Amino acid sequence: MKKIAFILLILTIASCKNKVVQYPVSYEDDRSKFMEFSQDRNKQILNEDNELIENYIDSLDLNFKKTSYGFWISNSGETTPTMAKSGDVIRYEYEVSTFNNEVVYSEEENGPQTILMGRTDIPRGIQMALQMIEKGDSAIVLLPSFLAYGGYGDRNKIMGNKPLIFKIQMLEIQKKN
């Protein structure tokens, strides 16, 4: 038994003599191609979203203002000191629908929402739009998919890359002290 262990030890030591260094495989070409493809795909999605939104606006009798954030809102799109800011507690109601006029989440289904601005996991387009609506007012917000639920959707009723319509009613704004 000692002979077998000694032979195995000698073989192990001898096999370490011829080390083969394996360098990492470089995928630089593939990465740049993927990034280029991804950028082109995202631009295409944004163009499709914007075209859908502009066609929707043309079919309505409402005026919408395109914000610097990339979404459209049915009010002036201007902020005032009385509107909600980060750190304020707000209460609002909303309805979500598609551009085919299919209600995805109704106001009754959602119920009134109370959130702390800037500290809640809601779509970033809605976060910004809530800061543009006065207490007691309402607005229709047209969000391209990247400002709504992005490429993944909400993993429930909203599929990925879907532009959405949010009808928002601001019920209350409690300013932080």
C-alpha positions as CSV (number, residue, x, y, z in Angstrom):
1,M,0.0,0.0,0.0
2,K,2.9,2.3,0.8
3,K,4.4,1.7,-2.6
4,I,1.1,2.7,-4.4
5,A,0.9,5.9,-2.3
6,F,4.6,6.7,-3.1
7,I,4.1,6.1,-6.8
8,L,1.0,8.3,-6.8
9,L,2.9,11.1,-5.0
10,I,5.7,10.9,-7.6
11,L,3.2,11.0,-10.5
12,T,1.4,14.0,-9.0
13,I,4.6,15.9,-8.5
14,A,5.8,15.0,-12.0
15,S,2.5,16.0,-13.6
16,C,2.8,19.5,-12.1
17,K,6.1,20.1,-14.0
18,N,4.4,20.8,-17.3
19,K,1.9,23.5,-16.4
20,V,-0.3,24.8,-19.2
21,V,-1.3,28.4,-18.7
22,Q,-4.8,29.0,-19.9
23,Y,-5.6,32.6,-20.6
24,P,-9.1,34.0,-20.5
25,V,-10.9,34.1,-23.8
26,S,-11.5,37.6,-25.1
27,Y,-14.9,38.5,-26.5
28,E,-14.2,42.2,-27.3
29,D,-15.6,41.9,-30.8
30,D,-18.8,40.2,-29.5
31,R,-19.2,42.8,-26.7
32,S,-19.0,45.7,-29.1
33,K,-21.4,44.0,-31.5
34,F,-23.9,43.3,-28.7
35,M,-23.7,46.8,-27.4
36,E,-24.3,48.2,-30.9
37,F,-27.2,45.9,-31.4
38,S,-28.7,46.7,-28.0
39,Q,-28.4,50.5,-28.6
40,D,-30.0,50.1,-32.0
41,R,-32.8,48.0,-30.6
42,N,-33.5,50.5,-27.8
43,K,-33.6,53.4,-30.3
44,Q,-36.1,51.4,-32.4
45,I,-38.3,50.7,-29.4
46,L,-38.2,54.4,-28.4
47,N,-39.1,55.5,-32.0
48,E,-42.0,53.1,-32.1
49,D,-43.2,54.3,-28.7
50,N,-43.0,57.9,-29.7
51,E,-44.9,57.3,-33.0
52,L,-47.6,55.5,-31.1
53,I,-47.9,58.3,-28.6
54,E,-48.0,61.0,-31.2
55,N,-50.7,59.2,-33.2
56,Y,-52.7,58.9,-29.9
57,I,-52.3,62.6,-29.2
58,D,-53.5,63.4,-32.7
59,S,-56.6,61.4,-32.2
60,L,-57.7,63.3,-29.1
61,D,-59.1,66.8,-28.4
62,L,-56.6,67.3,-25.5
63,N,-53.3,69.3,-25.5
64,F,-50.3,67.5,-24.3
65,K,-46.9,68.9,-23.4
66,K,-43.8,66.9,-24.0
67,T,-41.6,67.2,-20.9
68,S,-37.8,67.3,-20.8
69,Y,-37.9,63.8,-19.2
70,G,-39.3,62.2,-22.3
71,F,-43.0,61.7,-21.5
72,W,-46.1,63.7,-22.3
73,I,-48.5,65.2,-19.8
74,S,-52.0,66.8,-20.3
75,N,-51.4,69.8,-18.0
76,S,-48.8,72.6,-18.4
77,G,-45.9,70.3,-17.4
78,E,-44.5,73.1,-15.2
79,T,-43.7,72.7,-11.6
80,T,-44.7,75.1,-8.8
81,P,-43.6,75.3,-5.1
82,T,-46.9,73.8,-4.0
83,M,-46.4,70.6,-6.0
84,A,-44.9,67.5,-4.5
85,K,-41.1,67.2,-4.1
86,S,-38.8,64.5,-2.9
87,G,-39.5,63.8,0.8
88,D,-43.2,64.8,0.6
89,V,-46.0,62.4,1.4
90,I,-48.6,62.2,-1.2
91,R,-51.9,60.4,-1.8
92,Y,-53.1,59.8,-5.3
93,E,-55.3,57.5,-7.4
94,Y,-54.5,56.3,-10.9
95,E,-55.6,54.1,-13.7
96,V,-53.3,52.4,-16.2
97,S,-54.3,51.6,-19.8
98,T,-52.7,50.7,-23.1
99,F,-52.8,52.7,-26.3
100,N,-55.5,50.2,-27.4
101,N,-57.8,51.7,-24.7
102,E,-57.6,48.5,-22.7
103,V,-57.6,49.2,-18.9
104,V,-54.8,47.2,-17.3
105,Y,-55.3,48.4,-13.7
106,S,-58.4,50.4,-12.8
107,E,-58.7,53.1,-10.0
108,E,-60.9,50.7,-8.1
109,E,-58.4,47.9,-8.4
110,N,-55.4,50.1,-7.3
111,G,-57.3,52.1,-4.6
112,P,-55.8,55.3,-3.2
113,Q,-52.0,55.1,-3.0
114,T,-50.0,56.9,-0.2
115,I,-46.2,57.2,-0.9
116,L,-43.2,59.1,0.3
117,M,-41.8,60.8,-2.8
118,G,-38.4,59.6,-3.8
119,R,-38.5,56.6,-1.6
120,T,-41.0,54.3,-3.4
121,D,-40.6,51.7,-6.0
122,I,-42.8,53.1,-8.8
123,P,-42.0,53.7,-12.5
124,R,-39.7,56.6,-12.8
125,G,-42.0,58.4,-15.3
126,I,-44.8,58.3,-12.7
127,Q,-42.4,59.6,-10.0
128,M,-41.6,62.6,-12.2
129,A,-45.2,63.1,-13.3
130,L,-46.4,63.2,-9.7
131,Q,-44.2,66.2,-9.2
132,M,-46.1,68.1,-11.9
133,I,-49.6,67.7,-10.6
134,E,-51.2,70.1,-8.1
135,K,-53.3,68.9,-5.2
136,G,-56.9,68.4,-6.4
137,D,-55.9,68.3,-10.0
138,S,-55.6,65.4,-12.4
139,A,-53.5,64.7,-15.5
140,I,-53.1,62.1,-18.2
141,V,-49.5,60.9,-18.6
142,L,-48.3,59.2,-21.7
143,L,-45.2,57.2,-20.9
144,P,-42.8,55.5,-23.4
145,S,-41.9,52.0,-22.2
146,F,-38.5,52.9,-20.8
147,L,-40.2,55.3,-18.3
148,A,-43.0,52.9,-17.5
149,Y,-42.1,49.3,-16.8
150,G,-39.1,48.9,-19.2
151,G,-38.2,45.7,-20.9
152,Y,-39.5,43.4,-18.2
153,G,-42.9,44.8,-17.6
154,D,-44.5,44.5,-14.1
155,R,-44.3,40.7,-14.2
156,N,-48.1,40.6,-13.9
157,K,-50.4,42.2,-16.4
158,I,-48.0,44.6,-18.2
159,M,-45.7,43.0,-20.8
160,G,-42.2,44.4,-21.4
161,N,-41.6,47.3,-23.8
162,K,-45.2,48.6,-23.5
163,P,-45.9,52.3,-23.6
164,L,-48.7,53.2,-21.2
165,I,-51.3,55.8,-20.4
166,F,-51.7,56.8,-16.7
167,K,-54.7,58.8,-15.6
168,I,-53.6,60.4,-12.2
169,Q,-55.7,62.3,-9.6
170,M,-53.6,64.0,-6.9
171,L,-55.6,63.8,-3.7
172,E,-53.3,65.2,-1.1
173,I,-49.8,66.6,-0.7
174,Q,-48.2,66.8,2.8
175,K,-45.0,68.8,2.5
176,K,-42.0,67.7,4.6
177,N,-41.0,70.1,7.4
